[in-house]
Amino acid sequence: MPKAANTHPTAPNAAASYEAAMAELERIVDALETGSLPLEEMLSSYQRGAELLTFCRAKLQAVEEQVKLIDGTVFKPKRAS
């Protein structure tokens, strides 16, 4: 029996970008929703999805913090004199 293609070849920290991680996560969700994966592959795909979700949340949090920093310094309200 041929081996199934690996649906998660890289670690989340090795993901090229947030967008690449999201694309992989979407593929995993689609595969899980079909219910056509063998049980072991379903479990490993679920684990990979959880890793990617954590990775994406961390990226979003970092961007949110940068935006807050920019908003606080660049768009600081002027005080009335």
N, C-alpha and C positions, 0 to 999 in steps of 0.2 A: 504494500500500500504506500503511495507516495506521501511524503511529508507535506503538511500544509505550509503555505508561505508564512513567514514570520511577519505578523502585523505590526510589530513594534521593535524595529531594528536598533534604535538608539535610546540612550538614557535621556530622561527629561532635561537634565542639565546640558546635554549635548545637542539639544534641539537647536536648529539654526536660528529660530526666532519664535516669537509668540504666535505668529501666523502659521508657521510650520507645525507647532505643537497643537494649535486649534484644528488644523486640517487633519492631523493624525487622530486627534480625539473624536472628530466627527466621523471618520472612517470606522473607528472602534465602536462608537455608539450605533452606527448603521449596522455593523456586523452583529452586535449583540441583540439589536432589535429584531433581526431576522430569525434568530433562534436556530440558525443552521450550523453553528460551531459545535465541535465536540466539547464535552464538559470541561476537560482540562484546558483547552484553548480558550474557552469562555472565561474561566477563572483568571488565566494569565492576562487576557485582554482587559478584564475588569480591573485588575491590579495596575496594568499599564495606564488605563484611563484615569485611575485615581492619582497616579504619579503626575500625569500630564495636567490634570485639573489643579493640583497643588502648584505645579510650575507656572501655569497661566495665572492663577490667583496671585502668586508672588510677583510676577511681572506687572500685573495690573496695579497692585499695591504700590510698587516702586514708582510707577508712572504717576499714580495719584499723589504720592508724596512730593514728586518733582513739580507737579502742577501747583500744589499748595504752596510750595516754596517760591515758585515764580509769581504766583498771585500775591503772595505776601510781600515780595520785594519790588516787583515791577509795577503792580497795580495797587500799591499801598495808598489808601485814602489820604488826601492832603488834609492837614489840620488847619482849621480856621485861625487866622492871625488876630 
